[in-house]
C-alpha cells in the first residue's frame, strides 16, 4: 500500500525527533564518561565560568531550572570538588556559589552542551522561521498533553520526549526564558 504525503511527513518528523533524542542521549553518555558530570552539572559549571560567583536563584534562572534542582546539582559538584559555597553575609541563608580551580578548568575545557548548540542554530533562523517552528511545536505539545493521563500514552515515546523539547524553543523565542518543570537531560524546562 502506497503511503500518503501526510504519512511520509509524519514519519520524517518522528525520525527527526528520534535523531534529536539520540543526540541528547549520546551527549549525556559522553559527558559522564569523559568528564564525570551530567548535562545539568555542566550547564551549572559553564554558567559560573561565564558569570563568576552567583546565588543559587541566579544559577537556577540562568540554566532554567528550579532552585531545588540547583541545590542537588551544587551538592554533587561540591562533593566532586568543582565548586564551593561561600557565605558572604551575616544572614546564613545568603550563600554564593563559586568555581574552584578544578571546576574552572573543567568548564573551560568541556564541550558546549547540546542545549547551546540548539540555541545557536535556532538563533540563526529568521524571526518568522522561529515563530513558525514555535507555533508548530506548541501545537504538537498541546496535542500530546490532551491525552488522558490515566491511560497509556497513545503516541510513541519519541513523540512524548519531543514534548519536552517544545519548552526549549519557547525559551529561545525572543529573549524571555521559560520557567517550568526540569528536563534532566538538557536542563530545559518544558512548558
C-alpha positions as CSV (number, residue, x, y, z in Angstrom):
1,X,0.0,0.0,0.0
2,X,1.3,3.4,-1.0
3,X,1.8,5.9,1.8
4,X,0.4,9.4,1.5
5,X,2.4,12.6,1.6
6,X,1.0,13.3,5.0
7,X,2.2,9.9,6.3
8,X,5.6,10.5,4.8
9,X,5.9,13.9,6.5
10,X,4.7,12.4,9.8
11,X,7.4,9.7,9.6
12,X,10.0,12.3,8.8
13,X,9.0,14.4,11.8
14,X,9.2,11.3,14.1
15,X,12.6,10.4,12.6
16,X,13.9,13.9,13.3
17,X,12.6,13.7,16.9
18,X,14.3,10.3,17.4
19,X,17.5,11.8,16.0
20,X,17.4,14.6,18.5
21,X,16.7,12.1,21.3
22,X,19.7,10.0,20.3
23,X,21.9,13.1,20.2
24,X,20.8,14.0,23.7
25,X,21.5,10.5,25.0
26,X,24.9,10.3,23.3
27,X,25.9,13.7,24.6
28,X,24.9,12.7,28.1
29,X,26.9,9.4,28.0
30,X,30.0,11.2,26.6
31,X,29.9,13.8,29.4
32,X,29.6,11.2,32.1
33,X,32.3,9.1,30.6
34,X,34.8,11.8,29.7
35,X,34.2,14.4,32.4
36,X,32.3,12.7,35.2
37,X,29.4,15.2,35.2
38,X,25.8,15.3,33.9
39,X,24.5,17.8,31.5
40,X,22.8,19.9,34.2
41,X,26.0,19.9,36.2
42,X,28.0,21.0,33.1
43,X,25.5,23.8,32.5
44,X,25.9,24.9,36.1
45,X,29.7,24.9,35.8
46,X,29.6,26.8,32.5
47,X,27.2,29.3,33.9
48,X,29.5,30.1,36.8
49,X,32.5,30.2,34.5
50,X,30.8,32.8,32.3
51,X,29.3,34.9,35.1
52,X,31.5,34.4,38.1
53,X,30.1,33.7,41.6
54,X,26.4,33.6,41.8
55,X,23.5,32.8,44.1
56,X,21.5,29.6,43.8
57,X,18.5,31.5,42.5
58,X,20.6,33.3,39.8
59,X,22.0,30.0,38.7
60,X,18.5,28.5,38.5
61,X,17.3,31.4,36.4
62,X,20.3,31.2,34.1
63,X,20.1,27.5,33.4
64,X,16.3,27.4,33.5
65,X,15.7,25.0,36.4
66,X,14.1,25.3,39.8
67,X,16.2,26.4,42.8
68,X,15.6,23.0,44.5
69,X,17.2,21.3,41.4
70,X,20.2,23.6,41.6
71,X,20.6,22.6,45.3
72,X,21.1,19.0,44.2
73,X,23.4,19.9,41.4
74,X,25.5,22.1,43.6
75,X,25.7,19.4,46.3
76,X,27.1,16.9,43.8
77,X,29.5,19.3,42.2
78,X,30.8,20.4,45.6
79,X,31.4,16.8,46.6
80,X,33.4,16.4,43.4
81,X,35.5,19.5,44.3
82,X,34.3,21.6,41.3
83,X,32.7,24.4,43.3
84,X,32.3,25.7,46.8
85,X,29.6,27.5,48.8
86,X,30.6,30.8,50.4
87,X,28.8,32.8,53.0
88,X,29.0,36.5,52.1
89,X,26.6,37.9,54.6
90,X,25.8,37.6,58.3
91,X,22.4,36.1,57.1
92,X,23.2,32.4,57.0
93,X,20.6,32.0,54.2
94,X,22.7,34.1,51.8
95,X,25.2,31.8,50.0
96,X,27.3,32.4,46.9
97,X,28.5,29.6,44.7
98,X,31.9,29.9,43.2
99,X,34.1,27.6,41.0
100,X,37.2,26.0,42.4
101,X,40.3,25.8,40.1
102,X,39.2,22.3,39.2
103,X,35.8,23.5,38.3
104,X,37.1,26.4,36.3
105,X,39.4,24.0,34.4
106,X,36.6,21.6,33.5
107,X,34.2,24.4,32.5
108,X,36.9,26.0,30.3
109,X,37.8,22.7,28.5
110,X,34.4,21.0,28.3
111,X,32.4,20.8,25.1
112,X,29.3,23.0,24.8
113,X,26.1,21.4,25.9
114,X,23.6,20.2,23.2
115,X,21.3,22.9,24.6
116,X,23.8,25.6,23.5
117,X,24.1,24.1,20.0
118,X,20.3,24.2,19.6
119,X,20.1,27.8,20.8
120,X,22.8,28.8,18.4
121,X,21.1,27.0,15.5
122,X,17.7,28.5,16.3
123,X,19.1,32.0,16.6
124,X,20.4,31.6,13.0
125,X,16.8,31.3,11.8
126,X,14.8,34.4,10.8
127,X,12.2,35.7,13.3
128,X,9.4,34.4,11.0
129,X,11.0,30.9,10.9
130,X,11.4,30.8,14.7
131,X,7.8,31.9,15.1
132,X,6.6,29.2,12.7
133,X,8.6,26.5,14.5
134,X,7.4,27.7,17.8
135,X,3.7,27.7,16.8
136,X,4.0,24.1,15.3
137,X,5.9,22.8,18.4
138,X,3.5,24.4,20.8
139,X,0.5,22.9,18.9
140,X,2.2,19.5,19.0
141,X,2.8,19.8,22.7
142,X,-0.9,20.7,23.3
143,X,-1.9,17.6,21.3
144,X,0.4,15.4,23.2
145,X,-0.9,16.8,26.5
146,X,-4.5,16.5,25.6
147,X,-4.5,12.7,26.2
148,X,-6.0,11.1,29.3
149,X,-3.2,10.9,31.9
150,X,-4.6,7.7,33.4
151,X,-4.2,5.7,30.2
152,X,-1.0,4.6,28.5
153,X,0.4,7.2,26.1
154,X,-1.1,6.8,22.7
155,X,1.9,8.3,21.0
156,X,5.3,6.7,20.5
157,X,7.8,7.6,23.2
158,X,9.9,9.7,20.9
159,X,7.0,12.0,20.4
160,X,6.4,12.1,24.1
161,X,10.0,13.1,24.6
162,X,9.6,15.7,21.9
163,X,7.0,17.4,24.1
164,X,9.9,18.2,26.4
165,X,11.8,19.9,23.6
166,X,9.0,22.3,23.0
167,X,9.8,24.2,26.1
168,X,13.3,24.8,24.9
169,X,12.0,26.5,21.8
170,X,9.6,28.6,23.9
171,X,12.6,29.7,26.0
172,X,14.5,30.7,22.8
173,X,11.6,32.7,21.4
174,X,12.5,36.3,21.9
175,X,14.7,36.9,25.0
176,X,12.3,35.7,27.6
177,X,13.3,32.4,29.4
178,X,10.9,29.6,30.1
179,X,10.4,28.7,33.8
180,X,8.6,25.4,34.4
181,X,9.5,21.7,35.1
182,X,13.0,20.4,34.7
183,X,14.2,18.3,31.7
184,X,17.1,16.3,33.3
185,X,18.9,15.7,30.0
186,X,19.2,19.3,28.7
187,X,18.4,21.4,31.7
188,X,15.5,22.7,29.7
189,X,12.2,23.3,31.3
190,X,9.2,22.1,29.2
191,X,6.1,24.2,29.4
